[in-house]
Amino acid sequence: MTSKQLKLLVETVQQLSLARDIETIMDVVRKTARKLTGADGATFVLRDRDLCYYADEDAIGPLWKGQRFPMSSCISGWAMIHKKPAVVQNIYTDDRIPIEAYKPTFVKSLITVPIRSMDPVGAIGNYWAKQHNPTDEEIELLQSLADITSVSIENVYVYNELEQRVKERTEQLMAVNEELEAFSHSIAHDLRAPLRTITGRLSILQEDYSGHTEAQNLIESIIAKANGMNELIHSLLNFSRLGKKDLSYERISMAEMVEEICESLIEQEEGRDISCEIHQLPPTMGDPVLIKQVWVNLISNAIKYTGNSEKAEILIGGEASDSEITYFVKDNGAGFDMQYYDQVFGIFQRLHSESEFKGYGIGLALVHRILLRHGGKIWAEGKVNEGAQFYFTLPKEKVIKSAETV
């Protein structure tokens, strides 16, 4: 093999590695096949059950592009059936050649090799206008090209199958999202209206039984449950609508945002000793409304799950690397058992009973979804009664590109 032929094979491998359809493969292979041996023509043949389909060609004159011939009466079929190269020095003296099919062509000599030796799916043919005695090296070169082609065809089949699966999965997800949207609409109109009626009539009863302590307590308990259900409905609607919300990227001062959130949330916790220590927080680009929701949910959780601690200690910070910015929220609260980690970010998943800590199991699922939409990720670590640490990232490349457009 000459250095020129080796270079051509290497270039062909590179081109075929990028091929995503059979047409591209045929275009590359038919040209390379002819150049490798200095042939006057090359064909790319595909097996079509019991027929040879001459799918493509590169030649000095017309051959059989677009035509089909029985495997049993075609030299390409012979190569596929016998799973080995067919070498013909003189087409007029070889009984495997259908002479009538060759008479209109320039062909005098040929080589044809099978694509895939175990179960051939096609063949590659080289043709000469003058009688030619193909060398062993030419046969080996053409067979090497066929072997490379076999792998490329397999890759295309796998790629197409995966693409089809992705398409089907996308269609399924679209159908699920439509159902979820319809469900959200039903929640908004069919559940909220009765709840308003219930709470309204309970308010009337509350006035009527203003002097009855037992009745007042019962009514207040029912109102609290109704308000909780209304809050749950609101959270569900936010979760379902998030996928359709267009992101509005702006530069965000994370330090200012987190400081305001901490002050606001701690003010609501009268009588508690809460320390919220804020370290460096690199700025970022993102949707300010949604990023604020991330911080509110994570810091609220830290405050909630330190409810049984004598002093709640919350540590917040961040650090930028070459590719992303990592932020964290750490607390010394109830923590969680890592064996149940798979449930942490699932919707309606709770690792503590409602009697211990109130909640609906939607907050972290919402955070996870927001960060995915921003191209980030979130994970957590925890130990029972030793606190929890939540980390999330935002990609630095998007931050830089977005900042340049502001």
Steps between C-alpha positions, in 0.01 A plus 500: 500500500640837402497801731247662265263204528541490880424871524191450283375218725556710814311794349220264398472361853474856634228590251304180564515553876288814448251334263142492628326347199566236234509759220801671654674166543443408135625836379825467696560130423436506124757779456758339727457155345591631158797704621651219708564272202502747213189335357286647221182448698360399838156387616331484838259207515243433772334167566123520457386155614576275199601792278810712450413866493761716324438804719787728394796520263800711398625411150617625161177374348156376610485168684185376675406771750141456620464149357437172684623156401443154655772402747552172313575666166715793615870509584431722801245243611764227460736693730227539761380140477853357525611770747827565321644723225421424135791570262436501124789568261290458186122531516461307174665184632343485847171310517392698810454812289164575332651615169187669367496734800866592445501548123368862512769595752875572481586219744768243411629398847370539856527431872198488729523447875226437758409756762502309833642150472267318744169614355566726200274803460651614173807510280752744355612455139798635307508493117761554228448599137807300393576147599660513843646237729403618854783460748470355849569847638212650303267229626613555859458877470148467364409245768638731769277776368205259507573410863515868594174554311336215692576666833374834369172347385452339841563837663239664278246231591572552871488879463169487313353262754604727786367803313167322451486411867572860594227614262250254648601598853463868415153437359407311817628783717306755294185294549566478874562876517171566321323275748674679786393837359142377478527369855635838617207675331264265680670574831482874447131507414344186650677490837573859590138615459359246751783584741409868490139405574604279791726760661236770447228301676741401776564870562125550547488207743798647684302820563185309599692289753728776629420410861550125468863410556473137388315595182748781430794262531338250266414767242852647513644153449282447191592844362870421550460174307313680220770768479762226490321335210482832318875544553560149363292578191699821448828305526378239253402768251842665529673166449295409192536845340876521547577295187316752281642816654750683279820579687592866527875521556632790706812561704426400862685615808471179698640662816230770509224256411596248769546766768150637439347150501674404827388819675141458383473133596667539839265790590211256464653265760429688824663363810754284318878534518610482135845577368529544123863539396551609139839449336611597150224466239618560141246682282337313215262529205156346522130557533487709822148386595586131469847525656343683794256210534797262521655695787166550680425127492848392610533757779140441616577130526814572701299718740217247522715193562704675770178561692597252772855632536578721801680738264448478125823546309477553125803548277466626141775552242629434152808451289575541128704248300604506134170355374236570766404675822411287802278635779410332828263520798604310814315461830527319834143372499322165478693386193396182319603141442705469177348160425184691402690748282309402183186651656649839587412680175187304409161669498284412802799326660553570869778366724332624821143460620261794489475489878874576518527758222221639287525494121372339182814361338495740204761763589816303415340353189431856385860603575630201301284591202602867506870413502462251216341773290804718568741221402605438860468215747437442870602238753497457877675336792365435845511304825211444736499768773830640368371735233481512123698667222348592165720592205395632161685620192447738213716472185765768477513502117137606476563764763786650299316487166187651651698775673658601170157569350376711790 
